[in-house]
Amino acid sequence: MGAGASSVMGREGEAEDHETGLGNLPESCVAAVLLHLDPPEICRAARLSRTFRGAASADFVWEAKLPENYMYLVELASGGKSPSEKDLLCLKEVYAWLCRPNPFDGGNKEFWLDKSWGGFCMSISSKALLITGIDDRRYWNYIPTEESRFYTVAYLQHTWWFEVDGEIDFYFPAGTYSLFFRLHLGRASKRLGRRICSSEHIHGWDIKPVQFQLSTSDGQNTISHCFLDEPGRWILYHAGDFVVDNSNISTKIQFSLTQIDCTHTKGGVCVDSVLIYPKGFILKRSLLPTCKSVQLVSE
């Protein structure tokens, strides 16, 4: 008992003052805790001490935040080349890399991870879409703008037959996704530093709704209808949702935007891009009009 007491008593027979703090925790224990935090919280925790900073760089912490098929995304972001061993980054740096916009397909498509929780997002330029009549300058023109991430949008002056089609064959991380068309009624420009919008060619969209259609290679199908309105603002129109169960199997998505009632002309719309977000991704409610959807069950 005396030997045991002497191990916790000082020279004068008083208990020694053992100060402990966060820095005394084993790095592996700290990393196990950080595993349950979101990426921004992990980065904030790294500022607490050297131990937390080391734990916040552990590969197993960041592997849990990355999609299961992150190496496929890394290869795509690298231009289709598999990184050599000497070029491999720690997974924290891989996460940061994939959170930046990563162009592919000649720069007409981009993907990125949402930095807050790692959700997969994609944007497809109007130049990667099949637009009926796009080569006829009487009807369509590509116009430059700083309001698009691709700096170019397709602008329709007028047409009888309005059809925009697209497809993407991709190894999506497993999850449920929503697909949107980003559209703008009117032609926006700047004059004396102020944004103005020309409504010169806007007509025909209040007569009949447009139709959005979405289908996947595994039999998922959705159709929705919506009137285009609210000129002067970029609007995200929800075309439908789809589910990916296996990130190791390629999923082909086909989608379209049409208004092919030839009893009237329509025009004055900008087609910017198609966006694919995880379902429930936080978006401004003002950007999401209500569309009437019909879910089609495959046979």
HELIX and SHEET records of a PDB file:
HELIX    1   1 GLY A    2  SER A    6  1                                   5    
HELIX    2   2 LEU A   22  ASN A   24  5                                   3    
HELIX    3   3 GLU A   27  LEU A   34  1                                   8    
HELIX    4   4 PRO A   39  ALA A   45  1                                   7    
HELIX    5   5 ARG A   50  ALA A   55  1                                   6    
HELIX    6   6 ASP A   59  GLU A   63  1                                   5    
HELIX    7   7 TYR A   70  ALA A   77  1                                   8    
HELIX    8   8 GLU A   85  ASP A   87  5                                   3    
HELIX    9   9 LEU A   91  LEU A   98  1                                   8    
HELIX   10  10 SER A  126  ALA A  128  5                                   3    
HELIX   11  11 ARG A  285  LEU A  287  5                                   3    
SHEET    1   A 6 ASN A 102  PHE A 104  0                                        
SHEET    2   A 6 LYS A 109  LEU A 113 -1                                        
SHEET    3   A 6 PHE A 120  SER A 125 -1                                        
SHEET    4   A 6 VAL A 269  PRO A 278 -1                                        
SHEET    5   A 6 THR A 152  LEU A 156 -1                                        
SHEET    6   A 6 TRP A 140  PRO A 144 -1                                        
SHEET    1   B 6 ASN A 102  PHE A 104  0                                        
SHEET    2   B 6 LYS A 109  LEU A 113 -1                                        
SHEET    3   B 6 PHE A 120  SER A 125 -1                                        
SHEET    4   B 6 VAL A 269  PRO A 278 -1                                        
SHEET    5   B 6 GLY A 175  LEU A 185 -1                                        
SHEET    6   B 6 TRP A 234  VAL A 244 -1                                        
SHEET    1   C 6 LEU A 130  ILE A 131  0                                        
SHEET    2   C 6 PHE A 162  PHE A 170 -1                                        
SHEET    3   C 6 THR A 251  GLN A 259 -1                                        
SHEET    4   C 6 VAL A 210  THR A 216 -1                                        
SHEET    5   C 6 ASN A 221  CYS A 226 -1                                        
SHEET    6   C 6 LYS A 292  LEU A 296 -1                                        
SHEET    1   D 2 ARG A 187  ARG A 191  0                                        
SHEET    2   D 2 ARG A 194  SER A 198 -1                                        
END                                                                             
